[in-house]
Amino acid sequence: MIEISRISKKYGRKRVLNEVTFTAEKGQITCLIGLNGAGKSTILKAVMGLTPVSGGDIRIDGEPVTPRIYERVSFIPDSLTMPPGMRIEEAMRFMADFYPNWNLPRAEELLSFFQLNRMDKINDLSKGTAAKVNLMLGLSLDADYVLMDEPFSGIDIFSREQIASVFTTHLIEDRGVIITTHEIHDIEHLIDKVVLLDGGRVYREFSAEDVRMQEGKSVVDVMREVYRA
Ligand SMILES: Nc1ncnc2c1ncn2[C@@H]1O[C@H](COP(=O)(O)OP(=O)(O)OP(=O)(O)O)[C@@H](O)[C@H]1O
């Protein structure tokens, strides 16, 4: 389980996170939802130890965050960070050299799942294809948890559907996923838990299934209540 307890963050004098607390379980998809600037990316970076936070505590299966976190957690940022001159297959080799937990058979499977051409150059890729390469690289690491920052942002409906479909395959398996997204429609049926952020705080943390069963509401219904209020 990833446990985030009472973390706060300021950029200069601006408070971005205010005692944020929630958990994300292994084997579940937890969706972090908030309007632009709500602090979603900052939370993912804090989990990876990429940005310092004040106070609070972050634990991965009971352990504090250390530089070895990369063996346990794969972070897929909101854009592909590989050098643009590289071909996809060179990016794969780069990952294999850099990460001891690179899983080549899974990478090959993801290449064909997303119908990627390994000879394509990174800087020639469309936005949707770059998003798929980004996911292919991040999901090919043997990590218990995967953090995905806006994997659907700015890409067409067919690419979004293809990306969403990976969540129902063994390529995600029983990993714990934290995903930030605005494109909730594409994955609403796959989400286990929702964490709604508002004003730097967790406004509500709920099980999508419980809200469906007990309140007869969809995740989008709850979002409308919160953000249109
Ligand atoms: N390095 C930084 N320096 C100063 N302010 C920052 C920095 N990074 C983020 N911020 C500010 O912190 C706030 C939260 O940013 P963050 O990127 O975490 O939000 P987000 O919820 O992921 O937003 P979006 O949905 O637009 O991606 C924003 O107001 C942003 O401008």
The ligand as an SDF file (V2000), in Angstrom:
LIG
                    3D

 31 33  0  0  0  0  0  0  0  0999 V2000
    8.2360   24.2240   -9.6860 N   0  0  0  0  0  0  0  0  0  0  0  0
    7.1910   24.9910   -9.3480 C   0  0  0  0  0  0  0  0  0  0  0  0
    7.3830   26.2560   -8.9110 N   0  0  0  0  0  0  0  0  0  0  0  0
    6.3460   27.0490   -8.5460 C   0  0  0  0  0  0  0  0  0  0  0  0
    5.0520   26.6490   -8.5810 N   0  0  0  0  0  0  0  0  0  0  0  0
    4.8050   25.4070   -9.0210 C   0  0  0  0  0  0  0  0  0  0  0  0
    5.8490   24.5150   -9.4260 C   0  0  0  0  0  0  0  0  0  0  0  0
    5.2920   23.3300   -9.8040 N   0  0  0  0  0  0  0  0  0  0  0  0
    3.9550   23.4760   -9.6450 C   0  0  0  0  0  0  0  0  0  0  0  0
    3.6610   24.7310   -9.1820 N   0  0  0  0  0  0  0  0  0  0  0  0
    2.3190   25.2360   -8.8550 C   0  0  0  0  0  0  0  0  0  0  0  0
    1.7370   24.3440   -7.9390 O   0  0  0  0  0  0  0  0  0  0  0  0
    0.3560   24.1720   -8.2230 C   0  0  0  0  0  0  0  0  0  0  0  0
    0.0670   22.6910   -8.3850 C   0  0  0  0  0  0  0  0  0  0  0  0
    0.7220   22.2200   -9.5550 O   0  0  0  0  0  0  0  0  0  0  0  0
    0.5410   20.7250  -10.0770 P   0  0  0  0  0  0  0  0  0  0  0  0
    1.2840   20.6240  -11.3520 O   0  0  0  0  0  0  0  0  0  0  0  0
    0.8800   19.7820   -8.9940 O   0  0  0  0  0  0  0  0  0  0  0  0
   -1.0380   20.6640  -10.3090 O   0  0  0  0  0  0  0  0  0  0  0  0
   -1.9140   19.6310  -11.1640 P   0  0  0  0  0  0  0  0  0  0  0  0
   -3.1160   19.3420  -10.3210 O   0  0  0  0  0  0  0  0  0  0  0  0
   -1.0740   18.4780  -11.5830 O   0  0  0  0  0  0  0  0  0  0  0  0
   -2.3240   20.5420  -12.3890 O   0  0  0  0  0  0  0  0  0  0  0  0
   -2.7120   20.1770  -13.9110 P   0  0  0  0  0  0  0  0  0  0  0  0
   -4.0110   19.4330  -13.8750 O   0  0  0  0  0  0  0  0  0  0  0  0
   -2.8500   21.5210  -14.5440 O   0  0  0  0  0  0  0  0  0  0  0  0
   -1.5660   19.3660  -14.4490 O   0  0  0  0  0  0  0  0  0  0  0  0
    0.0610   25.0090   -9.4470 C   0  0  0  0  0  0  0  0  0  0  0  0
   -0.5000   26.2200   -9.0370 O   0  0  0  0  0  0  0  0  0  0  0  0
    1.4150   25.2240  -10.0630 C   0  0  0  0  0  0  0  0  0  0  0  0
    1.4600   26.4530  -10.7320 O   0  0  0  0  0  0  0  0  0  0  0  0
  1  2  1  0
  2  3  1  0
  2  7  2  0
  3  4  2  0
  4  5  1  0
  5  6  2  0
  6  7  1  0
  6 10  1  0
  7  8  1  0
  8  9  2  0
  9 10  1  0
 10 11  1  0
 11 12  1  0
 11 30  1  0
 12 13  1  0
 13 14  1  0
 13 28  1  0
 14 15  1  0
 15 16  1  0
 16 17  2  0
 16 18  1  0
 16 19  1  0
 19 20  1  0
 20 21  2  0
 20 22  1  0
 20 23  1  0
 23 24  1  0
 24 25  2  0
 24 26  1  0
 24 27  1  0
 28 29  1  0
 28 30  1  0
 30 31  1  0
M  END
$$$$
